[in-house]
């Protein structure tokens, strides 16, 4: 795994967050990235990339939009996961994309990840194939886990919403089946259309 885990200073009484650093950055550069994350944010994976987006009405060609450090961020304040890119020259966030429910990240090449963004496809072109692989595994595992938990929650809600009602009873099965031939032994019973003999 290319990412090294480094501890970020936590507040008193809270568990310190562990941020994943990029092996392609110096310790100081990684610390700058961590400082740009914000409160209650943790990077689960960090890598050096070029960010491409498709353009045109048919989204048929790619255009490079940014070069920087991309982080797979767990944002506890917003209760969501994000892909966020940072520029180490300007020391600022330059791009963000929130993970969505049906998101599917594709490893198109050993160094290239693609996915459908809000207004076209996005490509993350990694400097290192090892960082690409590590980043892909981190994001893909999180998406799968998140989708599985949502499905389990939905199934539990359905089970709780439906009370334990016994299956419907077939009323026809409760009626006695008439006998084909029935002998009447009681003489006080009168049958229709059969006058009683005196």
C-alpha positions in Angstrom: 0.0 0.0 0.0 1.5 3.3 -1.0 -0.3 5.5 1.5 1.4 5.8 4.9 -0.9 6.6 7.9 0.0 9.7 9.8 -1.7 10.9 13.0 -3.3 14.4 13.0 -3.6 16.3 16.3 -7.0 15.6 17.9 -8.9 17.7 20.3 -8.8 16.8 24.0 -11.2 14.0 24.8 -11.5 12.8 21.2 -9.8 10.1 19.3 -7.1 11.5 16.9 -7.8 11.1 13.2 -5.5 9.1 11.0 -4.8 10.6 7.6 -3.4 8.6 4.7 -0.4 10.4 3.1 1.1 10.1 -0.4 4.5 8.5 -0.7 5.2 10.9 -3.6 4.9 14.0 -1.3 7.3 15.1 1.4 6.2 15.0 5.0 5.7 18.8 5.0 3.6 18.6 1.8 1.4 15.9 3.3 1.0 18.1 6.4 -0.1 21.0 4.2 -2.7 18.8 2.6 -4.0 17.6 6.0 -4.3 21.2 7.2 -6.5 22.0 4.1 -8.9 19.2 4.9 -10.9 21.1 7.5 -12.5 20.2 10.8 -14.0 16.7 11.2 -12.4 15.6 7.9 -10.1 12.7 7.4 -8.3 11.6 4.2 -8.6 7.8 3.7 -6.3 7.9 0.7 -4.1 10.6 -0.9 -2.5 10.7 -4.3 -0.9 13.0 -6.9 -3.1 13.3 -10.1 -4.2 15.2 -13.1 -8.0 15.7 -13.3 -9.7 15.4 -16.7 -13.3 16.1 -17.6 -15.2 15.4 -20.8 -16.4 18.3 -22.8 -18.7 19.1 -25.8 -22.3 18.2 -26.4 -21.4 14.5 -26.9 -18.7 14.5 -24.1 -16.4 13.0 -26.7 -13.1 14.5 -25.8 -11.1 14.9 -22.5 -9.7 18.2 -21.2 -7.2 18.5 -18.4 -8.7 20.7 -15.7 -6.4 20.5 -12.7 -3.1 19.0 -11.4 -2.7 18.5 -7.7 -3.3 16.2 -4.8 -6.5 14.2 -4.6 -7.9 13.0 -1.3 -10.6 10.5 -0.6 -12.2 12.4 2.3 -14.6 11.2 5.0 -16.4 14.4 6.1 -18.0 13.7 9.4 -19.6 17.2 9.6 -21.4 16.6 6.3 -21.9 12.9 7.0 -20.6 12.0 3.5 -17.6 11.1 1.4 -15.9 13.3 -1.1 -13.1 13.3 -3.7 -11.3 16.6 -3.1 -8.3 18.0 -4.9 -5.8 20.5 -3.5 -3.2 22.8 -5.1 0.0 22.8 -3.0 1.2 26.0 -4.8 -1.9 28.1 -3.8 -2.6 26.0 -0.7 -6.3 25.7 -1.5 -9.0 23.2 -2.5 -9.4 23.3 -6.3 -12.0 20.6 -7.0 -14.6 18.5 -5.2 -17.0 15.7 -6.0 -19.3 14.0 -3.5 -19.8 10.3 -3.7 -23.4 9.4 -4.8 -25.5 6.2 -4.3 -25.1 4.6 -7.7 -21.5 5.8 -8.3 -19.4 3.4 -10.2 -15.7 4.0 -10.4 -13.9 2.3 -13.3 -10.3 1.4 -13.5 -9.8 2.1 -17.2 -6.0 1.8 -17.2 -3.5 0.9 -14.5 -3.0 4.6 -13.9 -6.5 6.0 -14.8 -9.8 5.9 -12.9 -13.0 7.3 -14.4 -16.6 7.9 -13.2 -19.6 9.8 -14.2 -19.7 13.3 -12.7 -22.5 15.9 -12.5 -21.9 17.3 -15.9 -19.8 14.7 -17.8 -17.2 12.0 -17.1 -14.3 12.6 -14.8 -10.9 11.0 -15.2 -8.2 10.8 -12.5 -4.8 10.3 -14.1 -2.4 9.1 -11.4 1.3 9.7 -11.4 1.8 6.3 -9.7 0.1 3.0 -10.7 0.5 1.9 -7.1 -1.3 5.0 -5.8 -4.0 4.5 -8.5 -4.6 0.9 -7.3 -4.7 1.9 -3.6 -7.1 4.8 -4.3 -9.4 2.6 -6.4 -9.6 -0.1 -3.6 -10.3 2.5 -0.9 -13.1 4.2 -2.9 -14.6 1.0 -4.3 -14.7 -0.7 -0.9 -16.4 2.3 0.7 -19.0 2.5 -2.1 -19.8 -1.3 -1.7 -20.0 -1.1 2.1 -22.2 2.0 2.0 -24.6 0.4 -0.6 -24.7 -2.8 1.4 -25.5 -0.9 4.6 -28.3 1.1 2.9 -29.8 -2.1 1.5 -29.7 -3.8 4.9 -31.3 -0.7 6.5 -34.0 -0.6 3.9 -34.8 -4.3 4.4 -35.0 -3.8 8.2 -37.4 -0.9 7.7 -39.6 -3.0 5.4 -39.6 -5.9 7.9 -40.5 -3.5 10.8 -43.2 -1.8 8.7 -45.0 -5.0 7.9 -46.7 -6.4 11.0 -46.7 -10.1 11.6 -50.0 -10.9 9.9 -50.8 -14.5 9.3 -51.3 -15.5 5.7 -54.8 -14.9 4.3 -57.3 -17.8 4.9 -59.0 -19.3 2.0 -62.7 -19.1 3.0 -63.7 -21.8 0.5 -61.5 -24.3 2.2 -63.4 -23.8 5.5 -66.8 -24.7 4.0 -67.7 -28.4 4.3 -67.6 -30.2 1.0 -71.1 -31.6 0.2 -71.3 -35.3 0.1 -72.3 -36.9 -3.2 -74.6 -39.3 -1.6 -76.1 -38.6 1.8 -78.5 -40.8 3.7 -80.9 -39.1 6.0 -81.9 -41.1 9.0 -84.1 -38.5 10.8 -87.7 -38.7 9.5 -88.5 -35.2 10.7 -86.3 -33.6 8.0 -88.1 -32.5 5.0 -86.4 -32.3 1.7 -87.4 -29.7 -0.9 -89.5 -30.7 -3.7 -90.2 -34.0 -2.0 -93.5 -34.0 -0.2 -93.5 -35.8 3.1 -95.3 -39.0 3.2 -97.9 -39.3 5.9 
